[in-house]
Amino acid sequence: MKSVVTTGRTVEEAVTSALVKLGVTRSQAKVRIISEPVKGILGWIGGRPAQVEVSIEEKPDEVVLRLMRNLFDRLSMTAVVRCSYHSESDVNELMINVEAEEDVLPYLIGHHGNTLDALRNWLTLAYNKQMRDTSFSTVKINMDIGNYREKRKQKLIHLADIAAEKATHLKKVIFLEPMVAVDRKLIHEHFQNRSDIRTESEGKEPNRRIKIIPVDHD
Amino acid sequence: MEKLIRFLVEAIVDYPQDIQIDAHTIDGGSVTYRLYVHPDDVGKVIGRQGRIVKSLRQILAASAHRQGLRVQLEIEAKR
């Protein structure tokens, strides 16, 4: 967070000079009083000026973009980072989309999206650290790189649809491959409104898998 | 690589001024980085079940892999 420490004869004066330095208005800033002014005996002698710290309250997307920009600098990679809120009314969920050159994407995504998860994990921690005492301290951060998550989602749903087709056609219970919890959740939700099949998860992690059960199975 | 490690760690610890990084090159071109952090920050860098250090290693590996390098990261408390 960008901040300056200033002094002045009164708290108000110190704040004003800080705002001028930062180039923002009062409503965009957060003021912390370090010390109140103390009046000296003869005018200034023995007196102490007011000291304040004024910082610019950054918005979640600004913080995220700054962190990501710095990260890509250190990684010596060029990437375009976009950050959007889940919805206009809900600023507590952020979606971060990273676009980069074809040749660096595999490094950023990693095997099964491992690096993507690591980057999101780090970003969440760095964000929480930075925004701990602000009004935006609890934010959920989602991330996608080169549309990897989105494509994977489509592929999973496609596979699940084929399996569901098979299940209803054969009137038999069909098992999908073992998947991680988030992927299973996606498929459960996808079939939630179907009346001809229902889904269940069976088995122990990491081999827990989805069972597609046709309503009229044998 | 050291700059990247420092940046990643500085962003998540409470005592960034205590961060210290040593590099040891082992035969075969693999580099081991030993990261010293304030004792109170060790947990923050490692995380529950080593989740955080795993993420850090993953990011470092990705960066190293792109440059054709291999790196290791070890965490220690600064005395």
Interface residues (C-beta under 8 A of the other chain):
Chain A: L67 N70 L71 R74 L75 S76 M77 V104 Y107 L108 G110 N114 T115 D117 A118 L119 N121 W122 L125 A126 K129 Q130
Chain B: K3 L4 F7 L8 A11 I12 V13 R51 I52 K54 S55 L56 Q58 I59 A61 A62 S63 H65 R66
